[in-house]
Amino acid sequence: YLRPVQMTEHAKHLRRIDAKVYCEVGMNAGHGTAAALLTKPDLISHSFDLLEWKYSPVVVDFLETTFPGRVHVHGGSSFTTVPAFFGTPGAPKCDAMLVDGLHTEEGTRRDLLNMRAAAACNHVVFIDDLESGRGSDLAMRKMVAAGATAGTLRAHRG
């Protein structure tokens, strides 16, 4: 699910940095993917998702049909698929990233560290559940305190 305030902020930042490649951990029903792809007609998407729900194949088919050639879905645990994909020669760099995976502190930390290798210069990172007191929030706060991140952290409540 993508709240209107989240969609507005994502679109604003995708346009601001002139994003060409959008990468996300946790596609689920594809709301964030579709919103990102609608923002910019030349945007390419790479989604890393377990594809564990009955509707997952329908979501992938819908996105690939609606945005031909622009959607790339990598099925399986992001803990293995992200490093494997971005460790290959010629893998794209992500201008914008959404981390919306396991939602535990350790899961979010691992996804953020794995995605760091995929980041383009001047990238933007969106993290689900900041300011929630949940795992994603705790992981990010600890990483900022340890100096494991760069830039400004800004959370939006929805």
FENPEZI-V603202 format. One record per helix or strand. SS is the DSSP state (h for helix, s for strand). FROM is the first residue (numbers start at 1). TO is the last residue. If there is no record, write none. Layout:
BEGIN
SS:FROM:TO
SS:FROM:TO
END
This chain:
BEGIN
h:4:16
s:21:25
h:31:39
s:44:49
h:56:66
s:71:75
h:78:86
s:94:99
h:105:116
s:119:127
h:135:145
END
